[in-house]
Amino acid sequence: MKFWKILKSNYKLAILLILLLYILTLNYKNSNSNLIIGDSTNTNINTSVDIINYNTTDSLLFDLEIYAGRFDSVVIDENPTKKLSKYLWNGAPRYRNWVTHREWRGSHCRGSVQKKAFRAWKSTEIDNFIDFMCMAAIEETVVYTDIPPELIVAQAIIESNFGKSRLASQANNYFGHKYRGSESEMFVIAHDDSPTDRFTKYKSVWFSIRYHSQLLMRKYRKRIHKEPTLNRWLYALCGGLTVDGSKKFVKRGNSVYATSCMTEPCYSQKLKYIINKYRLTDRIIKHNKK
């Protein structure tokens, strides 16, 4: 009882005690969040940095801001001879099968009815694309057994925006591959890192997937010295599992798969997020049983 009387009579002491309790609580939380664990790459990963909280991460950050050609826009009248709206009742484009970054967010929809219909349309397109890519990846990894099929699917999701980017539609380019040659019929221009980026045009989706597999095996597989697990592939693509790790990797004279390896959140973290969010491993197992 004397203790409480002292506190009541000395408000400064009470404030100091409250501040002390608050500081102790913060230190306890930080000590728990900085636990070091070992992943399958035998690399120590700080859980407070490398493990994404999938409940609080803004999905828009991953689903909308990454794919190649994300700055595309419709700058001309798509069908000037007709007076019909360039969008269907559900918000899907009427005269093309790709959408811009702005459209994918539903910014073009008018009214709650169309917005709801557009979300339903988009959800169906996402599911159909994932199912298609899961089956394609399963077939591809029969040939290239070292590549995890969920990695192929996750990269296609990110780089093609579920197959709805202009590059995927007009160039069958599902993985954001740049073109380095000079033949004009072999590439399309899309605004990505710069307004004049050249991206390879493929004969079909199969050619895009096959080239991507060959690239992974030729350039990134040799970075993996043990069993080629998913985590080791993610590490190989970015030279690390964090932005800091990727920057150090590049500083030593190495290259990474995407410039977003070096911007928050790291490209490898984005892939891991996509794999978890859409349960790609489970879906691939399901398709494998068919």
C-alpha positions as CSV (number, residue, x, y, z in Angstrom):
1,M,0.0,0.0,0.0
2,K,2.9,2.3,0.8
3,F,4.2,1.9,-2.8
4,W,0.9,3.1,-4.3
5,K,0.8,6.1,-1.9
6,I,4.4,7.0,-3.0
7,L,3.3,6.9,-6.6
8,K,0.2,9.0,-6.0
9,S,2.3,11.6,-4.2
10,N,5.1,11.6,-6.8
11,Y,3.8,11.8,-10.3
12,K,7.2,12.1,-11.8
13,L,8.3,8.8,-10.4
14,A,5.1,7.2,-11.8
15,I,5.9,8.5,-15.3
16,L,9.4,7.2,-15.2
17,L,8.2,3.7,-14.2
18,I,5.7,3.7,-17.1
19,L,8.5,4.7,-19.5
20,L,10.7,2.0,-18.1
21,L,8.1,-0.7,-18.6
22,Y,7.5,0.5,-22.2
23,I,11.2,0.3,-23.0
24,L,11.5,-3.2,-21.5
25,T,8.5,-4.3,-23.6
26,L,10.0,-3.0,-26.8
27,N,13.3,-4.8,-26.1
28,Y,11.5,-8.0,-25.5
29,K,9.7,-7.8,-28.8
30,N,12.9,-7.0,-30.7
31,S,14.8,-9.8,-29.1
32,N,12.1,-12.3,-30.3
33,S,11.9,-10.8,-33.9
34,N,15.6,-11.0,-34.5
35,L,16.0,-14.8,-34.1
36,I,18.4,-16.3,-36.5
37,I,17.2,-19.4,-38.4
38,G,18.9,-21.6,-41.0
39,D,17.1,-22.1,-44.4
40,S,17.7,-24.7,-47.0
41,T,20.6,-22.7,-48.4
42,N,22.5,-23.1,-45.2
43,T,22.5,-19.4,-45.0
44,N,21.6,-17.5,-41.8
45,I,18.5,-15.5,-42.4
46,N,17.3,-12.8,-40.1
47,T,13.6,-13.5,-39.6
48,S,12.8,-9.8,-39.0
49,V,14.1,-9.0,-42.5
50,D,13.8,-12.0,-44.8
51,I,10.6,-13.6,-43.8
52,I,7.6,-11.7,-45.2
53,N,4.5,-11.3,-43.1
54,Y,1.9,-12.4,-45.6
55,N,-1.0,-11.1,-43.5
56,T,0.2,-7.5,-43.5
57,T,2.0,-7.2,-46.9
58,D,0.1,-5.1,-49.3
59,S,-0.8,-7.5,-52.2
60,L,-1.1,-4.6,-54.6
61,L,2.6,-3.9,-54.2
62,F,3.4,-7.4,-55.6
63,D,0.5,-7.9,-58.1
64,L,0.6,-4.5,-59.8
65,E,3.9,-2.9,-59.6
66,I,6.3,-5.5,-61.1
67,Y,5.5,-6.9,-64.5
68,A,7.5,-5.7,-67.5
69,G,5.7,-3.0,-69.5
70,R,3.9,-1.8,-66.4
71,F,3.9,1.8,-67.8
72,D,1.9,0.8,-70.9
73,S,-1.1,3.0,-71.7
74,V,-3.8,3.1,-74.4
75,V,-3.0,6.4,-76.1
76,I,-5.1,6.0,-79.3
77,D,-8.8,5.3,-80.1
78,E,-8.9,1.5,-80.2
79,N,-11.8,1.4,-82.7
80,P,-12.6,4.8,-84.0
81,T,-15.2,3.6,-86.5
82,K,-17.6,2.4,-83.7
83,K,-19.4,4.3,-81.0
84,L,-19.4,1.3,-78.6
85,S,-17.5,1.7,-75.3
86,K,-14.0,0.4,-75.4
87,Y,-15.0,-1.7,-72.3
88,L,-17.5,-4.4,-71.9
89,W,-20.2,-4.3,-69.2
90,N,-17.8,-6.1,-66.7
91,G,-14.9,-3.7,-67.3
92,A,-12.9,-6.0,-69.6
93,P,-11.4,-4.4,-72.7
94,R,-13.7,-4.8,-75.8
95,Y,-11.1,-4.7,-78.5
96,R,-8.0,-6.3,-77.0
97,N,-7.0,-9.0,-74.6
98,W,-4.5,-7.2,-72.5
99,V,-4.9,-4.5,-69.8
100,T,-2.8,-1.6,-68.6
101,H,-1.4,-1.2,-65.2
102,R,-4.1,1.3,-64.4
103,E,-6.9,-0.8,-65.8
104,W,-5.8,-3.9,-63.8
105,R,-6.5,-1.9,-60.6
106,G,-10.0,-1.2,-61.8
107,S,-9.4,2.6,-62.1
108,H,-11.4,2.7,-65.3
109,C,-14.6,1.1,-63.9
110,R,-17.7,3.2,-63.4
111,G,-20.0,2.5,-60.6
112,S,-20.0,-0.3,-58.0
113,V,-21.7,-2.8,-60.3
114,Q,-19.0,-2.7,-62.9
115,K,-16.3,-2.7,-60.3
116,K,-17.7,-5.8,-58.7
117,A,-18.1,-7.5,-62.1
118,F,-14.5,-6.5,-63.0
119,R,-13.2,-8.1,-59.8
120,A,-15.0,-11.3,-60.6
121,W,-13.6,-11.3,-64.2
122,K,-10.1,-10.7,-62.9
123,S,-10.4,-13.4,-60.4
124,T,-11.4,-15.9,-63.1
125,E,-8.6,-14.8,-65.4
126,I,-6.1,-15.2,-62.5
127,D,-7.3,-18.8,-61.7
128,N,-7.3,-19.8,-65.4
129,F,-3.8,-18.4,-66.0
130,I,-2.4,-20.1,-62.9
131,D,-3.9,-23.5,-63.9
132,F,-2.5,-23.1,-67.4
133,M,0.9,-22.2,-66.2
134,C,1.0,-25.0,-63.6
135,M,0.4,-27.5,-66.3
136,A,2.9,-25.9,-68.7
137,A,5.5,-25.8,-65.9
138,I,5.0,-29.4,-65.0
139,E,5.6,-30.4,-68.6
140,E,8.7,-28.2,-68.8
141,T,10.3,-29.5,-65.6
142,V,10.1,-33.1,-67.0
143,V,12.8,-31.8,-69.4
144,Y,14.6,-29.5,-66.9
145,T,14.2,-31.4,-63.6
146,D,16.4,-29.0,-61.6
147,I,13.9,-26.2,-62.0
148,P,11.0,-26.1,-59.4
149,P,7.7,-25.7,-61.4
150,E,6.3,-23.2,-58.9
151,L,9.3,-20.9,-59.7
152,I,8.3,-20.9,-63.4
153,V,4.7,-20.1,-62.5
154,A,5.6,-17.4,-60.0
155,Q,7.9,-15.6,-62.5
156,A,5.3,-15.8,-65.2
157,I,2.7,-14.3,-62.9
158,I,5.0,-11.4,-61.9
159,E,6.5,-10.7,-65.3
160,S,3.3,-11.0,-67.4
161,N,0.7,-9.8,-64.9
162,F,-1.2,-13.2,-65.1
163,G,-0.8,-13.1,-68.9
164,K,-2.6,-9.8,-69.2
165,S,0.3,-7.6,-70.1
166,R,0.7,-6.2,-73.6
167,L,4.0,-8.1,-73.9
168,A,2.3,-11.4,-73.1
169,S,-0.5,-10.7,-75.5
170,Q,1.4,-9.2,-78.4
171,A,4.8,-10.9,-78.1
172,N,4.1,-14.1,-76.1
173,N,6.8,-12.8,-73.7
174,Y,5.8,-14.2,-70.3
175,F,9.1,-13.5,-68.4
176,G,10.1,-10.0,-69.3
177,H,13.1,-11.0,-71.5
178,K,14.8,-8.1,-73.1
179,Y,16.0,-8.1,-76.8
180,R,19.6,-7.4,-77.6
181,G,19.6,-7.8,-81.4
182,S,18.8,-5.4,-84.2
183,E,16.0,-7.1,-86.2
184,S,12.9,-5.0,-85.8
185,E,10.4,-7.8,-86.3
186,M,11.9,-9.7,-83.4
187,F,11.0,-7.3,-80.6
188,V,8.3,-5.0,-79.3
189,I,8.9,-1.7,-77.4
190,A,7.4,-1.3,-73.9
191,H,8.0,1.3,-71.2
192,D,9.8,-0.5,-68.4
193,D,13.1,0.6,-67.1
194,S,13.1,3.2,-69.9
195,P,10.4,4.3,-72.4
196,T,12.2,2.5,-75.3
197,D,13.0,-0.9,-73.8
198,R,13.0,-3.7,-76.3
199,F,11.4,-7.0,-75.4
200,T,11.8,-10.3,-77.3
201,K,8.8,-11.4,-79.5
202,Y,8.3,-15.2,-79.4
203,K,6.4,-17.4,-81.8
204,S,4.3,-18.9,-79.1
205,V,4.1,-19.2,-75.3
206,W,6.0,-22.5,-75.5
207,F,9.0,-20.7,-77.0
208,S,8.9,-18.1,-74.2
209,I,8.8,-20.8,-71.5
210,R,11.6,-22.9,-73.2
211,Y,13.9,-19.9,-73.6
212,H,13.3,-19.0,-70.0
213,S,14.2,-22.5,-68.8
214,Q,17.4,-22.5,-70.9
215,L,18.3,-19.1,-69.5
216,L,17.8,-20.4,-65.9
217,M,19.9,-23.4,-66.5
218,R,22.6,-21.6,-68.4
219,K,23.1,-18.6,-66.2
220,Y,21.6,-19.3,-62.7
221,R,21.8,-23.0,-62.1
222,K,25.6,-22.9,-61.9
223,R,25.3,-20.6,-58.9
224,I,23.7,-23.5,-57.0
225,H,26.3,-25.9,-55.7
226,K,24.1,-28.2,-53.7
227,E,20.6,-29.6,-54.3
228,P,18.6,-27.1,-56.4
229,T,15.9,-26.2,-53.9
230,L,13.4,-23.4,-54.3
231,N,15.2,-21.2,-51.8
232,R,18.5,-21.7,-53.5
233,W,17.0,-20.8,-56.8
234,L,15.6,-17.6,-55.3
235,Y,19.0,-16.9,-53.9
236,A,20.6,-17.5,-57.2
237,L,18.3,-15.2,-59.2
238,C,19.1,-12.2,-56.9
239,G,22.4,-13.1,-55.4
240,G,20.7,-13.0,-52.0
241,L,17.3,-13.0,-50.4
242,T,17.3,-9.3,-49.4
243,V,17.9,-6.0,-51.2
244,D,21.1,-5.6,-49.2
245,G,22.3,-9.0,-50.2
246,S,21.6,-8.3,-53.9
247,K,23.4,-5.0,-53.8
248,K,26.5,-6.6,-52.3
249,F,26.3,-9.3,-54.9
250,V,26.2,-6.8,-57.8
251,K,28.9,-4.7,-56.2
252,R,31.2,-7.7,-56.5
253,G,30.7,-7.6,-60.3
254,N,27.8,-10.0,-60.6
255,S,24.4,-9.7,-62.3
256,V,20.9,-10.3,-61.1
257,Y,17.8,-11.5,-62.9
258,A,15.8,-8.2,-62.4
259,T,16.5,-4.7,-61.3
260,S,13.8,-5.2,-58.7
261,C,16.2,-7.5,-56.9
262,M,17.7,-4.3,-55.6
263,T,14.5,-2.4,-54.6
264,E,12.2,-3.1,-51.7
265,P,10.8,-5.6,-51.5
266,C,13.4,-7.8,-53.1
267,Y,12.4,-9.7,-56.3
268,S,13.2,-13.0,-54.5
269,Q,10.8,-12.0,-51.7
270,K,8.1,-11.1,-54.3
271,L,8.4,-14.6,-55.8
272,K,8.2,-16.2,-52.4
273,Y,5.1,-14.1,-51.6
274,I,3.4,-15.1,-54.9
275,I,4.1,-18.8,-54.3
276,N,2.6,-18.6,-50.8
277,K,-0.4,-16.4,-51.7
278,Y,-1.6,-18.5,-54.6
279,R,-0.5,-21.9,-53.0
280,L,1.4,-22.7,-56.2
281,T,3.1,-25.8,-54.7
282,D,-0.2,-27.3,-53.7
283,R,-1.8,-26.5,-57.1
284,I,1.1,-28.1,-58.9
285,I,0.8,-31.2,-56.8
286,K,-2.9,-31.3,-57.6
287,H,-2.3,-31.0,-61.3
288,N,0.4,-33.6,-61.2
289,K,-2.1,-36.1,-59.9
290,K,-4.4,-35.7,-62.9
